[in-house]
Amino acid sequence: MQQMEETCYSFVEALEEAEKRLTRILNGRCKIKVYNDLDEELICTIQEIEKEKFRKEFRYLRDELISRRCKKRLCLSNFRA
């Protein structure tokens, strides 16, 4: 029976590995950004993505995004290829 070797990655190492895999899968350079707060630029980015990808009734209103700014456990990931 072959034993699997367990590797414990740091967050930075795991992030870099995920970027490499996504770059390979998506056939283009991919950068992952992780945020723990919503600034004005990020709110605009979210709204741009939602405008392109979601019907109007499924989009967050600007006030909803701003209200989520103060909530704990907010995790945002932005994938760009």
N, C-alpha and C positions, 0 to 999 in steps of 0.2 A: 504494500500500500504506500503510495507516494504522499508525503505530507506537503500541504500548501504552506508557503512561506508568507507570513503576515508582515506587512509593512505599514508603519504608522507615519503618515505624511503630515507635515505642518500645513497650515491653511495656505500659505504662499506656495508650497510645493504642489498641493492639490489643485490650486487655481491654475498654476502653470501647466500642469498635466492636462487639465480640462481644456485649456486654450489650445494646446497642441492637438488634442483629439478632435475638437471642433474644427480647427483649421484643416485638418486632414479630411474630415467627413464633409465639410462644406466647400472644399476646394478653394479656399481663400483665407487670408489672414484673419484670425478671429481674436478679439480682445474682450475679456470679461471684466466688468467693473461692478463692484459691490458697494452699495451705499448704506449708510445708517442714518441718513437725514435727507430730507427733500429741500433742495435749494431751488431758486427760481429757474435756473437752467435745466435742472432735472424735471421739474414740473412741465416745462415747455417740451422737453424731449418725450415725456410720457404722452402728452397730448398729441404730439405729431404722430407717434406710433399708433395711438388709438384712432386717430382720424383716418389713417391709412388702412388699419386692419380690422376695426370694429364698426358695427352699425351704431348709429347715434344713440340708440336707447341702451347700449351696453357700455358707453363711455363714462368715465368719471367726470363730474363737474369740477371745475377749478377749486371751488370751495371744499369739495369732498377730499381732494388731494391735499389741500392745505390742512384740513382737520386731521388727516392721518399722520401728518408731520409729528404730532405730539404723542402718538400711540407707541407703546412699547411693542417689541417683537415685530416691528416693521422691517422687512428685508426685501430689498430691491436688487435685481440683477439685470444688467444691461448687456446684451450680446450684440456685438457689431462684427459683421464680416466685411 
